[in-house]
Protein backbone atom coordinates (compact mmCIF):
# COMPACT_ATOMS: atom_id res chain seq x y z
CA UNK A 1 0.00 0.00 0.00
CA UNK A 2 1.17 3.53 -0.82
CA UNK A 3 -0.13 6.67 0.86
CA UNK A 4 0.17 9.99 -0.97
CA UNK A 5 -0.49 13.39 0.60
CA UNK A 6 -2.26 15.72 -1.83
CA UNK A 7 -3.35 19.33 -1.22
CA UNK A 8 -7.14 19.27 -0.97
CA UNK A 9 -7.60 22.05 -3.54
CA UNK A 10 -5.89 19.96 -6.27
CA UNK A 11 -7.68 18.19 -9.10
CA UNK A 12 -6.16 15.13 -10.64
CA UNK A 13 -6.48 11.74 -12.17
CA UNK A 14 -5.23 8.23 -11.65
CA UNK A 15 -4.55 6.09 -14.72
CA UNK A 16 -3.87 2.37 -14.31
CA UNK A 17 -1.27 1.06 -16.74
CA UNK A 18 -1.22 -2.55 -15.55
CA UNK A 19 -3.04 -4.59 -12.91
CA UNK A 20 -5.66 -3.27 -10.50
CA UNK A 21 -5.52 -0.63 -7.77
CA UNK A 22 -7.95 0.17 -4.97
CA UNK A 23 -8.29 3.80 -3.88
CA UNK A 24 -11.07 5.83 -2.34
CA UNK A 25 -13.18 2.69 -1.93
CA UNK A 26 -13.13 2.04 -5.69
CA UNK A 27 -11.22 -0.44 -7.81
CA UNK A 28 -9.62 0.68 -11.06
CA UNK A 29 -8.31 -1.80 -13.62
CA UNK A 30 -5.75 -1.51 -16.42
CA UNK A 31 -6.62 1.23 -18.93
CA UNK A 32 -9.15 2.83 -16.57
CA UNK A 33 -8.92 6.32 -15.07
CA UNK A 34 -10.32 7.83 -11.91
CA UNK A 35 -10.77 11.57 -11.29
CA UNK A 36 -9.86 13.47 -8.14
CA UNK A 37 -11.99 16.52 -7.42
CA UNK A 38 -10.78 19.31 -5.19
CA UNK A 39 -12.41 19.77 -1.81
CA UNK A 40 -12.30 23.61 -1.78
CA UNK A 41 -10.21 24.01 1.34
CA UNK A 42 -6.51 24.58 1.98
CA UNK A 43 -5.53 21.54 4.02
CA UNK A 44 -3.91 18.36 2.76
CA UNK A 45 -5.61 15.05 2.28
CA UNK A 46 -4.14 11.58 2.10
CA UNK A 47 -5.00 8.96 -0.47
CA UNK A 48 -4.20 5.30 -0.06
CA UNK A 49 -3.42 3.19 -3.11
CA UNK A 50 -3.49 -0.58 -2.76
CA UNK A 51 -2.19 -2.80 -5.57
CA UNK A 52 -4.52 -5.77 -5.99
CA UNK A 53 -2.21 -7.66 -8.36
CA UNK A 54 1.53 -8.18 -8.57
CA UNK A 55 3.33 -5.67 -10.78
CA UNK A 56 0.42 -3.19 -10.72
CA UNK A 57 1.49 0.12 -12.29
CA UNK A 58 -0.42 3.40 -12.25
CA UNK A 59 0.27 7.10 -12.58
CA UNK A 60 -1.14 9.91 -10.48
CA UNK A 61 -1.37 13.40 -11.96
CA UNK A 62 -2.50 16.15 -9.61
CA UNK A 63 -2.27 19.91 -9.55
CA UNK A 64 -3.99 23.13 -8.66
CA UNK A 65 -6.70 24.06 -11.19
CA UNK A 66 -5.69 26.85 -13.59
CA UNK A 67 -9.24 28.18 -13.87
CA UNK A 68 -8.68 29.44 -17.42
CA UNK A 69 -10.80 28.70 -20.49
CA UNK A 70 -9.74 25.78 -22.64
CA UNK A 71 -10.58 25.44 -26.32
CA UNK A 72 -9.65 22.39 -28.37
CA UNK A 73 -9.94 21.63 -32.05
CA UNK A 74 -8.29 18.68 -33.75
CA UNK A 75 -4.90 18.05 -32.16
CA UNK A 76 -4.56 21.53 -30.64
CA UNK A 77 -5.53 22.92 -27.24
CA UNK A 78 -5.40 26.66 -26.48
CA UNK A 79 -7.26 29.42 -24.65
CA UNK A 80 -9.21 30.90 -27.59
CA UNK A 81 -10.27 29.99 -31.13
CA UNK A 82 -7.91 32.74 -32.37
CA UNK A 83 -5.01 30.88 -30.75
CA UNK A 84 -6.20 27.63 -32.37
CA UNK A 85 -6.19 29.37 -35.77
CA UNK A 86 -2.63 30.53 -35.11
CA UNK A 87 -1.56 27.01 -34.22
CA UNK A 88 -3.03 25.63 -37.46
CA UNK A 89 -1.25 28.37 -39.43
CA UNK A 90 2.08 27.61 -37.72
CA UNK A 91 1.57 23.89 -38.36
CA UNK A 92 0.88 24.45 -42.09
CA UNK A 93 4.03 26.59 -42.29
CA UNK A 94 6.13 23.75 -40.85
CA UNK A 95 6.77 25.41 -37.48
CA UNK A 96 6.21 22.12 -35.62
CA UNK A 97 9.19 19.80 -36.08
CA UNK A 98 8.62 16.14 -36.75
CA UNK A 99 9.80 13.85 -33.97
CA UNK A 100 12.23 12.17 -36.35
CA UNK A 101 13.88 15.56 -36.96
CA UNK A 102 14.68 16.23 -33.31
CA UNK A 103 18.39 16.44 -32.40
CA UNK A 104 19.79 13.25 -30.83
CA UNK A 105 20.22 14.92 -27.42
CA UNK A 106 16.45 15.55 -27.27
CA UNK A 107 15.49 11.96 -28.04
CA UNK A 108 14.85 9.30 -25.46
CA UNK A 109 15.40 5.75 -26.65
CA UNK A 110 14.21 2.65 -24.89
CA UNK A 111 13.92 -1.03 -25.62
CA UNK A 112 10.86 -3.00 -24.65
CA UNK A 113 11.71 -6.28 -22.98
CA UNK A 114 9.72 -9.33 -23.97
CA UNK A 115 7.70 -10.81 -21.14
CA UNK A 116 8.03 -14.52 -20.56
C-alpha positions in Angstrom: 0.0 0.0 0.0 1.2 3.5 -0.8 -0.1 6.7 0.9 0.2 10.0 -1.0 -0.5 13.4 0.6 -2.3 15.7 -1.8 -3.4 19.3 -1.2 -7.1 19.3 -1.0 -7.6 22.0 -3.5 -5.9 20.0 -6.3 -7.7 18.2 -9.1 -6.2 15.1 -10.6 -6.5 11.7 -12.2 -5.2 8.2 -11.7 -4.6 6.1 -14.7 -3.9 2.4 -14.3 -1.3 1.1 -16.7 -1.2 -2.6 -15.6 -3.0 -4.6 -12.9 -5.7 -3.3 -10.5 -5.5 -0.6 -7.8 -8.0 0.2 -5.0 -8.3 3.8 -3.9 -11.1 5.8 -2.3 -13.2 2.7 -1.9 -13.1 2.0 -5.7 -11.2 -0.4 -7.8 -9.6 0.7 -11.1 -8.3 -1.8 -13.6 -5.8 -1.5 -16.4 -6.6 1.2 -18.9 -9.1 2.8 -16.6 -8.9 6.3 -15.1 -10.3 7.8 -11.9 -10.8 11.6 -11.3 -9.9 13.5 -8.1 -12.0 16.5 -7.4 -10.8 19.3 -5.2 -12.4 19.8 -1.8 -12.3 23.6 -1.8 -10.2 24.0 1.3 -6.5 24.6 2.0 -5.5 21.5 4.0 -3.9 18.4 2.8 -5.6 15.0 2.3 -4.1 11.6 2.1 -5.0 9.0 -0.5 -4.2 5.3 -0.1 -3.4 3.2 -3.1 -3.5 -0.6 -2.8 -2.2 -2.8 -5.6 -4.5 -5.8 -6.0 -2.2 -7.7 -8.4 1.5 -8.2 -8.6 3.3 -5.7 -10.8 0.4 -3.2 -10.7 1.5 0.1 -12.3 -0.4 3.4 -12.2 0.3 7.1 -12.6 -1.1 9.9 -10.5 -1.4 13.4 -12.0 -2.5 16.1 -9.6 -2.3 19.9 -9.5 -4.0 23.1 -8.7 -6.7 24.1 -11.2 -5.7 26.8 -13.6 -9.2 28.2 -13.9 -8.7 29.4 -17.4 -10.8 28.7 -20.5 -9.7 25.8 -22.6 -10.6 25.4 -26.3 -9.6 22.4 -28.4 -9.9 21.6 -32.0 -8.3 18.7 -33.7 -4.9 18.0 -32.2 -4.6 21.5 -30.6 -5.5 22.9 -27.2 -5.4 26.7 -26.5 -7.3 29.4 -24.7 -9.2 30.9 -27.6 -10.3 30.0 -31.1 -7.9 32.7 -32.4 -5.0 30.9 -30.8 -6.2 27.6 -32.4 -6.2 29.4 -35.8 -2.6 30.5 -35.1 -1.6 27.0 -34.2 -3.0 25.6 -37.5 -1.3 28.4 -39.4 2.1 27.6 -37.7 1.6 23.9 -38.4 0.9 24.5 -42.1 4.0 26.6 -42.3 6.1 23.7 -40.9 6.8 25.4 -37.5 6.2 22.1 -35.6 9.2 19.8 -36.1 8.6 16.1 -36.7 9.8 13.8 -34.0 12.2 12.2 -36.4 13.9 15.6 -37.0 14.7 16.2 -33.3 18.4 16.4 -32.4 19.8 13.3 -30.8 20.2 14.9 -27.4 16.5 15.6 -27.3 15.5 12.0 -28.0 14.8 9.3 -25.5 15.4 5.8 -26.6 14.2 2.6 -24.9 13.9 -1.0 -25.6 10.9 -3.0 -24.6 11.7 -6.3 -23.0 9.7 -9.3 -24.0 7.7 -10.8 -21.1 8.0 -14.5 -20.6 
